[in-house]
Amino acid sequence: MKQNAEVIEQIQSGSAAFLESLSDRSTSELKIRDLEIDAKGITHNGIPVKENALKKIFGMLRVKNNFSDFATKMTEEDWRTVSGKLKTAEGDVKMYGSIIKDSQGNQQIIDVLPHKDGKKNEDDASYHQYFDWITTSLEESEKEYSLKSLGFDNKGNAELILLNQSESIDVFGNDTDIWKTGDRFAFNGLQFNYAPFFERLVCTNGNTANQFGFGANISKNTFNNKKIQSVIEKSIKFHSETMPATLEQAVNHLKSNNISIKEFYQFREFFSSRNVDGVYDRLLLDYFDDKPFYKGYGMDIASKSRKWKSTANSGINAYDYFNGLTYIASHPNEIKLIENHRAELQIHASDLLFKKELDLEDIASGAKIDYPKLIIMN
């Protein structure tokens, strides 16, 4: 039986329906000069530009996102002149556009990235090739893997997380806190991202360490078939000599420190800034209650400066806080999150885990100093 046969079969069967649906998605080149701009927005060959792509194109044109609204305030001739001059100024700018079909079968451009001319290596790998590189690497790997998750969204994004079952990391050296390492791959027609993935077994909390990974989009020289294949093969086929020790050091670092009130609020604001229509009201109340700070310090915490908050002890152990964050990100049955927010939180939690210096480190404790008053001080 070939190595990792079970997980290979799971990937192949799990991706089959998605790969068959790729006729509904495509990547094409387009130029600014070929865009049509009117009161309804922007189109390219009759295909509407939507979502992130619309914001990016307005950014390339150096206008505000509501620029199209001015079409209703001008004569048709004046609008053609203004929009035409804008397109002429940036007319030769080339882009890659990601095109999908909506639920009614209508095409729309949902993302664009700058075109990169003069690449030395090809950058036209398909989803099929990505999955082939992954499964072939699994066949040839030194490690035994299990499939943590495999998912796709309606915008053409694929995410695959593998767990290495060949080794475990005892972060405290006493069998009380065991971790597994793994690999996370996320890609679409325009972007590819790889990062190590870590899972704490006692509660199956996961986090993604982008700081030790690789990411590129089609506008970069590093986005090419040869590089991406190499990243996939290296991560799956070979053991990391450094990541186990890096994880152990990071966990013990958090365990030895508390977070500041500023660090607490950074993650509270992660949810409050995404709290559209109160979707995270309950979560904020249950897991990010800041009333103990107001009671403990006896002052209006909100009015204090960022610097003050960075020196104020929250009373929360950094490792405990990190585990709370990754629990929220890793338990969809218990805590409901919008899916892309879940992935973002796993990445941001890793930023805390591998933070080189926490706010409260190397801070002088209070002391009573009887410094003599010199004559020149009078």
C-alpha positions as CSV (number, residue, x, y, z in Angstrom):
1,M,0.0,0.0,0.0
2,K,1.4,3.4,-1.0
3,Q,2.3,6.0,1.6
4,N,-0.7,8.1,2.8
5,A,-3.1,6.2,0.6
6,E,-6.1,7.0,2.7
7,V,-5.6,10.8,2.9
8,I,-4.8,10.9,-0.9
9,E,-8.1,9.2,-1.6
10,Q,-9.9,11.7,0.7
11,I,-8.4,14.6,-1.2
12,Q,-9.1,13.2,-4.6
13,S,-12.7,12.4,-3.8
14,G,-13.3,15.6,-1.8
15,S,-12.0,17.8,-4.6
16,A,-13.7,16.0,-7.5
17,A,-16.9,18.0,-7.5
18,F,-15.0,21.3,-7.1
19,L,-12.6,20.5,-10.0
20,E,-15.6,19.6,-12.2
21,S,-17.2,23.0,-11.5
22,L,-14.2,24.9,-12.7
23,S,-15.8,25.6,-16.0
24,D,-17.7,28.3,-14.0
25,R,-14.4,30.1,-13.2
26,S,-11.6,31.5,-15.3
27,T,-8.7,33.9,-15.2
28,S,-8.2,36.4,-18.0
29,E,-6.1,39.4,-18.9
30,L,-7.7,42.8,-19.2
31,K,-6.6,46.5,-19.6
32,I,-7.8,49.6,-18.0
33,R,-8.6,51.1,-21.4
34,D,-11.1,48.4,-22.2
35,L,-13.2,49.1,-19.1
36,E,-16.6,50.8,-19.3
37,I,-17.5,53.1,-16.4
38,D,-21.0,54.4,-15.9
39,A,-23.5,55.1,-13.1
40,K,-24.0,51.4,-12.5
41,G,-20.3,50.7,-12.0
42,I,-17.6,49.2,-14.1
43,T,-17.9,46.5,-16.8
44,H,-15.4,44.7,-19.0
45,N,-16.8,43.3,-22.3
46,G,-20.2,43.4,-20.6
47,I,-19.1,41.5,-17.5
48,P,-19.6,43.5,-14.3
49,V,-16.7,44.2,-12.0
50,K,-17.7,43.4,-8.4
51,E,-16.5,43.2,-4.8
52,N,-12.8,43.4,-4.2
53,A,-12.1,43.9,-7.9
54,L,-14.1,47.1,-8.0
55,K,-12.3,48.7,-5.1
56,K,-8.9,47.8,-6.6
57,I,-9.7,49.3,-10.0
58,F,-11.0,52.5,-8.4
59,G,-7.7,52.5,-6.5
60,M,-5.7,52.2,-9.7
61,L,-7.6,55.1,-11.2
62,R,-6.9,57.1,-8.0
63,V,-10.6,57.9,-7.4
64,K,-13.0,57.2,-4.5
65,N,-15.1,54.1,-4.4
66,N,-18.3,56.1,-5.1
67,F,-16.8,57.7,-8.3
68,S,-19.5,56.2,-10.5
69,D,-22.1,58.1,-8.6
70,F,-20.9,61.3,-10.3
71,A,-22.2,60.0,-13.6
72,T,-25.7,61.0,-12.6
73,K,-24.6,64.5,-11.8
74,M,-23.0,65.2,-15.3
75,T,-24.2,65.3,-18.8
76,E,-23.5,62.2,-20.8
77,E,-20.9,64.0,-22.9
78,D,-19.1,65.4,-19.8
79,W,-19.0,62.0,-18.2
80,R,-17.6,60.3,-21.3
81,T,-14.8,63.0,-21.3
82,V,-13.9,62.6,-17.6
83,S,-14.0,58.8,-17.5
84,G,-12.2,58.6,-20.9
85,K,-9.4,60.8,-19.6
86,L,-9.0,58.6,-16.5
87,K,-8.8,55.4,-18.6
88,T,-6.4,57.0,-21.1
89,A,-4.0,58.0,-18.2
90,E,-3.8,54.4,-17.0
91,G,-4.9,52.8,-20.2
92,D,-2.0,50.4,-20.7
93,V,-2.1,49.0,-17.2
94,K,-2.7,45.3,-17.6
95,M,-4.4,43.1,-15.0
96,Y,-5.4,39.5,-14.3
97,G,-9.1,39.2,-13.5
98,S,-10.8,36.4,-11.7
99,I,-14.2,35.6,-13.3
100,I,-16.9,33.4,-11.7
101,K,-20.6,32.8,-12.3
102,D,-23.1,33.7,-9.7
103,S,-26.0,31.5,-8.6
104,Q,-28.0,32.7,-11.7
105,G,-25.2,31.7,-14.1
106,N,-24.1,35.3,-14.8
107,Q,-20.4,36.1,-15.0
108,Q,-18.8,38.7,-12.8
109,I,-15.2,39.8,-12.2
110,I,-14.5,39.5,-8.4
111,D,-10.8,40.1,-8.1
112,V,-8.0,41.7,-10.1
113,L,-4.2,41.7,-9.7
114,P,-1.5,43.6,-11.6
115,H,0.0,41.9,-14.6
116,K,3.7,41.0,-14.3
117,D,5.6,41.1,-17.6
118,G,8.9,39.4,-18.3
119,K,8.6,36.4,-15.9
120,K,11.3,33.8,-16.4
121,N,9.2,30.9,-15.2
122,E,5.7,29.9,-16.2
123,D,2.9,30.8,-13.8
124,D,-0.1,29.0,-15.3
125,A,-0.5,26.1,-12.9
126,S,-4.1,24.9,-12.6
127,Y,-6.0,23.7,-9.6
128,H,-5.5,20.2,-10.9
129,Q,-1.7,20.6,-10.9
130,Y,-1.8,22.0,-7.3
131,F,-3.7,18.9,-6.1
132,D,-1.4,16.6,-8.2
133,W,1.7,18.1,-6.6
134,I,0.1,17.7,-3.1
135,T,-0.9,14.1,-3.6
136,T,2.3,13.1,-5.3
137,S,4.3,14.6,-2.4
138,L,2.1,12.7,0.1
139,E,3.0,9.4,-1.8
140,E,6.7,10.2,-1.5
141,S,6.7,11.7,2.0
142,E,8.7,10.6,5.1
143,K,5.7,11.5,7.2
144,E,2.3,9.9,7.8
145,Y,-0.6,12.4,7.4
146,S,-4.2,12.8,8.2
147,L,-6.6,15.2,6.6
148,K,-7.7,17.9,9.0
149,S,-9.9,19.8,6.5
150,L,-10.6,20.4,2.8
151,G,-12.9,23.2,1.8
152,F,-13.9,25.4,-1.1
153,D,-16.0,28.6,-1.4
154,N,-18.1,30.0,-4.1
155,K,-15.3,32.4,-5.1
156,G,-12.9,29.7,-6.3
157,N,-10.8,29.6,-3.1
158,A,-9.5,26.2,-2.0
159,E,-8.1,25.4,1.5
160,L,-6.4,22.1,2.5
161,I,-5.0,21.4,6.0
162,L,-2.9,18.3,6.7
163,L,-1.8,17.0,10.1
164,N,1.5,15.2,10.6
165,Q,0.8,12.0,12.6
166,S,4.4,10.9,12.7
167,E,5.5,13.1,15.5
168,S,4.1,15.1,18.5
169,I,5.5,18.0,20.4
170,D,5.4,17.9,24.3
171,V,5.7,21.7,24.8
172,F,6.2,21.5,28.6
173,G,8.1,18.2,28.7
174,N,5.6,16.6,31.1
175,D,2.9,15.1,28.8
176,T,0.3,17.6,29.9
177,D,0.2,19.6,26.7
178,I,0.8,17.8,23.4
179,W,0.8,19.5,19.9
180,K,0.7,18.3,16.3
181,T,2.3,20.1,13.4
182,G,0.8,20.2,9.9
183,D,0.5,22.2,6.7
184,R,-2.1,24.6,5.4
185,F,-2.4,25.3,1.6
186,A,-4.8,28.0,0.3
187,F,-5.0,28.9,-3.3
188,N,-7.1,30.2,-6.3
189,G,-6.2,31.1,-9.8
190,L,-4.4,34.3,-8.8
191,Q,-2.8,33.5,-5.4
192,F,-1.1,30.7,-3.5
193,N,-0.3,30.6,0.3
194,Y,1.4,28.0,2.4
195,A,1.9,28.1,6.2
196,P,2.7,25.6,8.9
197,F,-0.4,24.6,10.9
198,F,-0.4,23.7,14.6
199,E,-3.0,21.8,16.6
200,R,-3.2,21.5,20.4
201,L,-4.5,18.0,21.0
202,V,-6.1,18.6,24.4
203,C,-8.8,20.8,22.8
204,T,-8.1,20.5,19.0
205,N,-7.4,24.2,18.9
206,G,-5.6,25.1,15.6
207,N,-3.6,28.1,14.4
208,T,-1.8,29.0,11.2
209,A,1.7,30.4,11.3
210,N,2.0,32.7,8.3
211,Q,5.3,34.1,9.5
212,F,7.0,30.8,8.7
213,G,5.2,30.2,5.4
214,F,5.2,31.4,1.8
215,G,2.7,33.5,0.0
216,A,2.6,35.1,-3.5
217,N,0.1,36.3,-6.1
218,I,0.3,36.3,-9.8
219,S,1.8,39.8,-9.9
220,K,5.0,38.6,-8.2
221,N,8.0,36.9,-9.7
222,T,7.9,34.3,-6.9
223,F,4.4,33.2,-8.1
224,N,5.6,30.6,-10.6
225,N,5.0,26.9,-11.1
226,K,8.6,25.9,-10.2
227,K,8.5,27.8,-6.9
228,I,5.1,26.7,-5.8
229,Q,5.8,23.0,-6.6
230,S,9.0,23.3,-4.6
231,V,7.2,24.8,-1.6
232,I,4.6,22.0,-1.6
233,E,7.2,19.2,-1.9
234,K,9.5,20.6,0.8
235,S,6.7,21.1,3.3
236,I,5.0,17.7,2.8
237,K,8.0,15.4,2.1
238,F,10.5,16.4,4.6
239,H,10.7,16.9,8.4
240,S,11.3,20.4,9.7
241,E,14.4,20.6,11.8
242,T,13.4,23.9,13.5
243,M,9.6,24.1,13.9
244,P,9.2,21.8,16.9
245,A,11.8,23.8,18.9
246,T,10.3,27.1,17.7
247,L,6.8,26.1,18.9
248,E,8.0,24.8,22.2
249,Q,9.9,28.1,22.9
250,A,6.9,30.2,21.8
251,V,4.4,28.3,24.1
252,N,6.7,28.6,27.1
253,H,7.2,32.3,26.4
254,L,3.5,32.9,26.5
255,K,3.1,30.8,29.6
256,S,5.5,33.0,31.5
257,N,3.8,36.3,30.8
258,N,0.5,38.1,31.0
259,I,-1.0,40.2,28.1
260,S,-1.4,43.9,28.4
261,I,-4.8,45.6,28.2
262,K,-3.8,46.8,24.7
263,E,-3.1,43.3,23.5
264,F,-6.5,42.2,24.9
265,Y,-8.2,45.0,23.0
266,Q,-6.4,44.1,19.7
267,F,-8.4,40.9,19.6
268,R,-11.6,42.4,21.0
269,E,-11.4,44.9,18.1
270,F,-10.9,42.0,15.7
271,F,-14.6,41.1,16.3
272,S,-16.0,44.6,17.1
273,S,-14.7,45.8,13.7
274,R,-16.5,42.9,12.0
275,N,-19.6,43.0,14.1
276,V,-22.1,43.8,11.2
277,D,-25.7,43.8,12.4
278,G,-24.6,42.6,15.8
279,V,-23.5,39.2,14.6
280,Y,-20.8,39.1,17.3
281,D,-22.6,40.8,20.2
282,R,-22.9,37.7,22.2
283,L,-19.3,36.5,21.5
284,L,-18.0,39.9,22.6
285,L,-20.0,39.8,25.8
286,D,-19.0,36.2,26.7
287,Y,-15.3,36.2,25.8
288,F,-14.1,39.8,25.6
289,D,-15.7,41.5,28.6
290,D,-13.6,44.4,29.7
291,K,-15.6,45.4,32.9
292,P,-12.9,43.8,35.2
293,F,-10.4,46.3,33.9
294,Y,-12.7,49.3,34.8
295,K,-13.3,47.8,38.2
296,G,-9.6,46.9,38.9
297,Y,-8.1,50.2,37.8
298,G,-11.0,52.4,38.9
299,M,-10.9,54.6,35.9
300,D,-12.3,55.0,32.4
301,I,-10.1,52.6,30.4
302,A,-11.5,53.7,27.0
303,S,-10.1,57.2,27.6
304,K,-6.5,56.0,28.3
305,S,-3.9,56.2,25.6
306,R,-2.5,53.3,23.6
307,K,0.8,53.7,25.4
308,W,-0.9,53.5,28.8
309,K,-2.9,50.4,27.8
310,S,0.4,48.7,26.6
311,T,1.8,49.0,30.1
312,A,-1.4,48.0,32.0
313,N,-1.6,44.4,33.1
314,S,-4.8,42.7,32.1
315,G,-4.4,39.9,34.7
316,I,-4.7,37.4,31.9
317,N,-2.0,34.8,31.2
318,A,-0.9,35.1,27.6
319,Y,-1.0,31.3,26.9
320,D,-4.5,31.2,28.4
321,Y,-5.6,34.0,26.2
322,F,-4.1,32.4,23.1
323,N,-5.9,29.1,23.9
324,G,-9.1,31.0,24.2
325,L,-8.6,32.7,20.8
326,T,-7.8,29.4,19.0
327,Y,-10.8,27.7,20.7
328,I,-13.1,30.3,19.2
329,A,-11.4,29.8,15.8
330,S,-11.5,26.0,15.9
331,H,-14.9,25.0,17.2
332,P,-17.6,25.9,14.7
333,N,-20.2,23.8,16.3
334,E,-19.9,25.6,19.6
335,I,-19.1,29.2,18.4
336,K,-20.5,30.5,15.1
337,L,-18.1,32.6,13.1
338,I,-18.2,33.8,9.5
339,E,-15.9,31.3,7.8
340,N,-13.2,33.7,6.5
341,H,-13.1,35.3,9.9
342,R,-12.3,31.9,11.4
343,A,-9.3,31.5,9.2
344,E,-8.2,35.1,9.8
345,L,-8.4,34.6,13.6
346,Q,-6.2,31.5,13.4
347,I,-3.6,33.6,11.6
348,H,-3.8,36.5,14.1
349,A,-3.7,34.2,17.1
350,S,-0.4,32.9,15.7
351,D,0.9,36.4,15.6
352,L,0.5,36.5,19.4
353,L,2.0,33.0,19.8
354,F,5.2,33.9,18.0
355,K,5.4,37.6,19.1
356,K,9.0,38.2,20.0
357,E,8.3,40.5,22.9
358,L,5.0,40.9,24.7
359,D,4.0,44.4,25.9
360,L,4.7,43.7,29.6
361,E,8.1,42.2,29.2
362,D,11.1,44.1,30.4
363,I,8.9,46.7,32.2
364,A,10.3,48.1,35.5
365,S,8.2,47.3,38.5
366,G,7.3,50.2,40.9
367,A,9.8,51.1,43.6
368,K,10.1,53.9,46.2
369,I,13.2,55.9,45.4
370,D,14.5,58.5,47.9
371,Y,16.6,60.5,45.4
372,P,18.5,63.4,47.1
373,K,17.4,66.9,46.0
374,L,20.4,68.7,44.6
375,I,20.9,72.5,44.9
376,I,20.7,73.0,41.2
377,M,17.1,71.6,41.3
378,N,15.9,74.5,43.4
